[in-house]
Every structure is written in structure tokens, then in C-alpha cells.
Amino acid sequence: MARSKYMLIIFSAMVLQATVAWYPSAALAQQNDTLRGVVLDLSTDRPMQHVEVVNLVTGKAVETDVNGNFSIKVEKNQRLRFEYPGFRTDTLVVIEFELKRVYLAPDESSIRIDEVQISALTDNQLTKEIERARQEGQVAEVSQYRGGIRLSPSRWLSKESRQARQRYDLLIAEQERRKIDARFTPVLISSITPLKGQQLELYMTKYRPTIDFISSANEEELRLYIMDTYAQFKKLTPQELAEIKAPEAE
């Protein structure tokens, strides 16, 4: 009888120990429902923004931030899809919840609009392309049944919308560049200053005005801007001049 009681006590202790050991594991499993990571360009090792990360089981989708970081709800053994225009779509099976580094490779077979293609557009074509990209990438819908304008997350996360937003940014940058170049010209600068050749190029790179200034300044204000910045340019040391980089080299 005493032996039976002794065995019962040992068995009870083993059950209690197993129960105590199980609960921390369960709690840990509940905490591991969010995967965090960073998406990088395989060819440059740079972080990639606006990469779409989709849980293929739940349909939940997020986008990477400016530093390539993402955070998404996922369970063990579920699959994630990583997609970005111009890059090969990749998938990942979640087997543990450590910080992930995901590398995407450029898809050389894809057709992408780039700065070279955009610079070949006429001003009229550029304006039309900007409006088309704006409409394709917009995130608002107009509905007469739901109180007017409302946000559309599905449209914002769609592949077509993301491609349009990327194209829109490139087109706007080109339009702003042309507006600045149309007024901040070598001919105008040479009529006000004695700058020529390499010195003129360095000056124009260093003191290139912003689009906001160009859009609001009249001719007299632009001439005063050139005179003031030329006075600053003359005070630059040889080392400071050597540190000036052309926009395409940055």
C-alpha cells in the first residue's frame, strides 16, 4: 500500500512537471505569429521600398517601408509571396520566426519604364503619361452609394497601382527637371557671370534651384538668385569645388 502511494506521488509530480513545461511553449507559440524582416535588391544589396508581401493562406498583404522593413501576421508553415515590378516574384515558407533577410533578383525579361525612356518623351506626351499614371495609381474611389470618395486598400496594393505610382514619380521628376532646365540655362548664367566650361558646370550643379523657387520666381528674382549664388561660388575653396558631384554621379 505504501509502495502504491509512493508511485502515485511520483506520477503526479511528473504530470505537474509536464504541464508546467507545456504552458511556456504554448505562450511562445502564441507570440510567434508575426514575422519581421527586410527585403533587399540582390544586385545592389539596397533596401527595397513598396515591395508587396502577401500571406498566401490568409490573403493578408503589407508593403515594405522606406528601409525595406516589413511585419506581417503569419503562422508556421504558411507561405509568403514577395512581389515588386521589374523583379522576379519569390516565395518563402515560414519555418521559424527569426528576422528574415529576403533578396529579390531583377527580372531582365520585364518591360520597365525608366529615365531613358521618359527623357525621350515630348512635353505633350509627358503630360499625358503623368495624367494616365495618376489615374491608374489613385487610391480613392467615387461612389454615389457610399458617401462620395472613399479609400480603396485593394486598389492601393494591386500590382498595377504600385507600378503606376512608381511610373508617376519618375514622370513628375522628369517634368520638374525640364521646368528647371528651361529657365536655369547656361546662356542666362553666362550673360550674368563670366562662368564658362567646367566652372559653369560646377556652378550649375552646386546651385541648381528647386522646383518651388523656379515655379514662383520672376525673371528679376532669378537674376538676383544667380548673382547671389555666384558670389558664394567664388568663395569656395579648391577642396569644396572638388567635392561637387554631378547629379548622375550621386
C-alpha positions as CSV (number, residue, x, y, z in Angstrom):
1,M,0.0,0.0,0.0
2,A,2.8,2.4,0.9
3,R,4.5,1.5,-2.4
4,S,1.4,2.4,-4.3
5,K,1.1,5.8,-2.6
6,Y,4.8,6.4,-3.4
7,M,4.3,5.6,-7.1
8,L,1.2,7.8,-7.2
9,I,3.1,10.8,-5.8
10,I,5.9,10.3,-8.4
11,F,3.3,10.0,-11.2
12,S,1.5,13.2,-10.1
13,A,4.8,15.1,-9.9
14,M,5.7,14.0,-13.5
15,V,2.3,15.2,-14.8
16,L,2.7,18.5,-13.0
17,Q,6.2,19.0,-14.4
18,A,4.9,18.2,-17.9
19,T,2.1,20.7,-17.5
20,V,4.4,23.5,-16.3
21,A,6.8,22.8,-19.2
22,W,3.9,22.9,-21.8
23,Y,2.5,26.3,-20.9
24,P,5.6,28.3,-21.6
25,S,5.9,26.6,-25.0
26,A,2.3,27.4,-25.8
27,A,2.8,31.0,-24.8
28,L,5.8,31.2,-27.0
29,A,3.9,29.8,-29.9
30,Q,1.2,32.5,-29.5
31,Q,3.9,35.2,-29.5
32,N,5.4,33.9,-32.7
33,D,2.6,35.0,-35.0
34,T,4.4,38.0,-36.5
35,L,7.3,37.7,-38.9
36,R,9.6,40.7,-39.3
37,G,12.2,41.1,-42.0
38,V,13.8,43.3,-44.6
39,V,13.8,43.0,-48.4
40,L,16.9,43.8,-50.4
41,D,17.9,44.1,-54.0
42,L,20.1,41.1,-54.8
43,S,22.2,43.1,-57.3
44,T,22.9,46.2,-55.1
45,D,22.1,45.0,-51.6
46,R,20.0,48.1,-51.1
47,P,16.7,48.1,-49.2
48,M,13.6,48.0,-51.4
49,Q,10.5,50.1,-50.6
50,H,6.9,49.3,-51.6
51,V,7.6,45.5,-52.0
52,E,4.2,43.7,-51.6
53,V,4.4,40.9,-49.0
54,V,1.3,38.6,-49.1
55,N,0.4,35.7,-46.8
56,L,-0.9,33.2,-49.4
57,V,-3.1,31.4,-46.8
58,T,-4.9,34.4,-45.3
59,G,-4.5,36.9,-48.1
60,K,-3.1,39.5,-45.7
61,A,-0.9,41.9,-47.6
62,V,1.6,44.6,-46.4
63,E,4.2,46.8,-48.1
64,T,7.9,47.3,-47.1
65,D,8.8,50.7,-45.7
66,V,11.5,53.1,-46.9
67,N,14.1,50.9,-45.3
68,G,12.8,47.7,-46.8
69,N,11.3,46.5,-43.5
70,F,8.1,44.6,-43.2
71,S,6.0,43.0,-40.5
72,I,3.2,40.5,-41.2
73,K,0.9,38.1,-39.3
74,V,1.8,34.5,-40.2
75,E,1.7,31.0,-38.8
76,K,4.4,28.3,-39.1
77,N,4.5,26.5,-42.5
78,Q,2.4,29.2,-44.2
79,R,3.9,30.8,-47.4
80,L,4.6,34.4,-48.1
81,R,4.9,35.9,-51.6
82,F,7.2,38.9,-52.3
83,E,6.4,40.9,-55.4
84,Y,7.7,44.1,-57.0
85,P,7.5,45.5,-60.5
86,G,10.6,44.6,-62.5
87,F,11.8,41.9,-60.1
88,R,11.2,38.2,-60.0
89,T,8.4,37.2,-57.7
90,D,9.7,35.0,-54.8
91,T,8.0,32.9,-52.1
92,L,9.1,31.9,-48.6
93,V,7.8,29.1,-46.3
94,V,7.9,30.2,-42.7
95,I,9.5,27.6,-40.5
96,E,10.8,29.9,-37.7
97,F,10.3,33.5,-36.7
98,E,13.8,35.0,-36.6
99,L,14.4,38.2,-38.6
100,K,14.4,37.4,-42.3
101,R,16.6,38.9,-45.0
102,V,14.9,38.4,-48.3
103,Y,16.7,39.1,-51.6
104,L,14.8,39.8,-54.8
105,A,16.5,39.5,-58.2
106,P,15.8,41.9,-61.1
107,D,13.7,40.3,-63.9
108,E,15.6,41.1,-67.0
109,S,12.7,39.9,-69.2
110,S,10.2,42.5,-67.8
111,I,9.5,45.8,-69.6
112,R,10.0,48.7,-67.3
113,I,9.8,52.4,-68.0
114,D,13.0,54.1,-66.9
115,E,14.6,57.5,-67.0
116,V,16.0,57.0,-70.5
117,Q,12.5,56.2,-71.9
118,I,10.9,59.1,-70.1
119,S,13.5,61.6,-71.3
120,A,12.6,60.6,-74.9
121,L,9.0,61.7,-74.4
122,T,7.9,65.1,-75.8
123,D,6.4,67.6,-73.3
124,N,2.9,66.8,-74.6
125,Q,3.5,63.1,-74.2
126,L,5.0,63.6,-70.8
127,T,1.9,65.5,-69.6
128,K,-0.4,62.7,-70.9
129,E,1.7,60.0,-69.3
130,I,1.6,61.8,-65.9
131,E,-2.2,62.0,-66.0
132,R,-2.6,58.4,-67.0
133,A,-0.2,57.3,-64.2
134,R,-2.1,59.5,-61.7
135,Q,-5.4,57.9,-62.6
136,E,-4.1,54.3,-62.6
137,G,-2.3,54.8,-59.3
138,Q,-5.0,56.7,-57.4
139,V,-6.2,55.2,-54.1
140,A,-9.7,56.8,-53.9
141,E,-12.9,55.7,-55.4
142,V,-16.0,57.8,-56.0
143,S,-19.3,56.1,-55.1
144,Q,-22.7,57.6,-55.1
145,Y,-23.9,54.9,-52.7
146,R,-21.2,55.1,-50.0
147,G,-21.0,58.8,-49.3
148,G,-18.7,60.0,-52.1
149,I,-14.9,59.5,-52.0
150,R,-13.6,56.5,-50.0
151,L,-10.2,54.8,-49.7
152,S,-9.7,51.6,-51.6
153,P,-6.9,49.5,-50.0
154,S,-7.2,46.7,-52.6
155,R,-6.5,49.2,-55.4
156,W,-3.6,50.7,-53.4
157,L,-2.0,47.2,-53.0
158,S,-2.6,46.0,-56.5
159,K,0.3,45.3,-58.8
160,E,-1.0,47.7,-61.4
161,S,-1.5,50.5,-58.9
162,R,2.0,50.1,-57.5
163,Q,3.5,50.2,-61.0
164,A,1.6,53.3,-61.8
165,R,2.8,55.1,-58.7
166,Q,6.4,54.2,-59.5
167,R,5.9,55.5,-63.0
168,Y,4.2,58.6,-61.8
169,D,7.2,59.5,-59.5
170,L,9.6,59.1,-62.4
171,L,7.4,61.2,-64.7
172,I,7.0,64.0,-62.2
173,A,10.7,64.1,-61.6
174,E,11.4,64.5,-65.3
175,Q,8.8,67.2,-65.6
176,E,10.3,69.2,-62.8
177,R,13.8,68.7,-64.3
178,R,12.6,70.2,-67.6
179,K,11.0,73.2,-65.9
180,I,14.2,74.0,-64.1
181,D,16.4,73.5,-67.2
182,A,14.1,75.7,-69.2
183,R,14.9,78.7,-67.0
184,F,18.2,78.0,-65.3
185,T,20.2,77.9,-68.5
186,P,23.9,78.2,-69.4
187,V,23.0,81.1,-71.7
188,L,21.3,83.1,-68.9
189,I,24.1,82.4,-66.4
190,S,26.8,83.3,-68.8
191,S,25.0,86.6,-69.5
192,I,25.2,87.5,-65.8
193,T,28.5,85.9,-64.8
194,P,31.9,85.1,-66.5
195,L,31.5,81.4,-65.9
196,K,32.3,79.0,-68.7
197,G,33.2,75.4,-69.3
198,Q,33.8,73.2,-66.2
199,Q,33.4,76.1,-63.8
200,L,29.9,76.8,-65.3
201,E,29.0,73.1,-64.9
202,L,30.2,73.0,-61.3
203,Y,28.2,76.2,-60.5
204,M,25.0,74.8,-62.1
205,T,25.3,71.6,-60.2
206,K,26.0,73.2,-56.9
207,Y,23.4,76.0,-57.1
208,R,20.6,74.3,-59.1
209,P,17.4,75.9,-57.8
210,T,14.4,73.9,-56.5
211,I,11.2,73.4,-58.5
212,D,9.4,75.5,-55.9
213,F,11.6,78.5,-56.5
214,I,11.6,78.2,-60.3
215,S,7.8,77.9,-60.3
216,S,7.3,81.1,-58.2
217,A,10.3,83.4,-59.1
218,N,10.0,86.1,-61.8
219,E,12.9,87.0,-64.2
220,E,14.3,89.6,-61.8
221,E,14.3,87.3,-58.8
222,L,16.0,84.6,-60.9
223,R,18.7,87.0,-62.0
224,L,19.3,88.1,-58.3
225,Y,19.5,84.4,-57.3
226,I,22.2,83.8,-59.9
227,M,24.2,86.9,-58.8
228,D,23.9,85.9,-55.1
229,T,24.9,82.3,-55.6
230,Y,27.7,83.3,-58.0
231,A,29.2,85.4,-55.1
232,Q,29.0,82.3,-52.9
233,F,30.6,80.2,-55.6
234,K,33.6,82.5,-55.9
235,K,34.4,81.9,-52.2
236,L,34.5,78.1,-52.5
237,T,37.9,76.5,-51.8
238,P,39.5,74.1,-54.3
239,Q,38.6,71.2,-52.0
240,E,34.9,72.3,-51.9
241,L,34.9,72.6,-55.7
242,A,36.4,69.1,-55.9
243,E,33.6,67.7,-53.7
244,I,30.8,68.9,-56.1
245,K,29.3,65.9,-57.9
246,A,27.2,65.9,-61.0
247,P,23.6,64.6,-60.4
248,E,24.2,61.4,-62.4
249,A,27.2,60.5,-60.3
250,E,25.3,60.7,-57.0
